[in-house]
Amino acid sequence: MADEEKEQAEGAEPKKGKSNLILILAIALVVALGGGFAVWKFVLSGNDAKAVTQVEGQGGEMAGKDGDSDEPFEWIMSPLDPFIVNLFDGEGVRYLKVKIEMQIKDIYLEDIKKMIPQVRNSLIILLSSKKYSEIGSIEGKVRLRQEILYRLHRILGEGKVKDVYFTDFVVQ
C-alpha cells in the first residue's frame, strides 16, 4: 500500500507541472491578445481618431499656412462623384458603391478639379482590383483609404490632399 501511495504521489507531480504550463500559456495568450488590441487601438486607429476629432471639432476646416508660401489656406471637403465598380471576386458578381470626400487645401481646388479624370481612373482601377475579403473588415477599409490617399498624392502632388473619407460604402 505504501508503494501505491508513493506512485500516486509521484504521478500527481507531473500533472501539476502540466497544469502550471497550461496556466502559463493561458496567461501569455491573454497578455499577447491584450497587447495586440492595444497596438491596434492606439497605433493603427490613432490616425483615424485624430482626423475625425479634427474634422468634428473644427467643422471640417482648418486654417493654416502653406509650407511653400505665405498664403493662408483652409482645409475644405471636396466630394467625388460616387464610384460603382465590380469587385474582383471569384465567388460571384459583387458590386461596390462608394462615395469619397477629399480634405484638400482650398488654394488647390481649381487645380484638383482639372485632374479629376485622372483621379477617377486611378481609383476605379484600384477599387475594381479588390476582393470582398480585402475590404470587408474595418482594417481593410482603413488600408483602402491609405491606398487611395497614396494614389491621390502621386497624381495631385504631396501636401494638397490631407485625408480621404468614405461617406458611403456598400458592397452587394
Beta strands, then each sheet from edge to edge (+ up, - down):
strand 1: 63-65
strand 2: 72-79
strand 3: 83-86
strand 4: 95-105
strand 5: 161-171
sheet 1: 1+ 2- 4+ 3-
sheet 2: 1+ 2- 4+ 5-
end
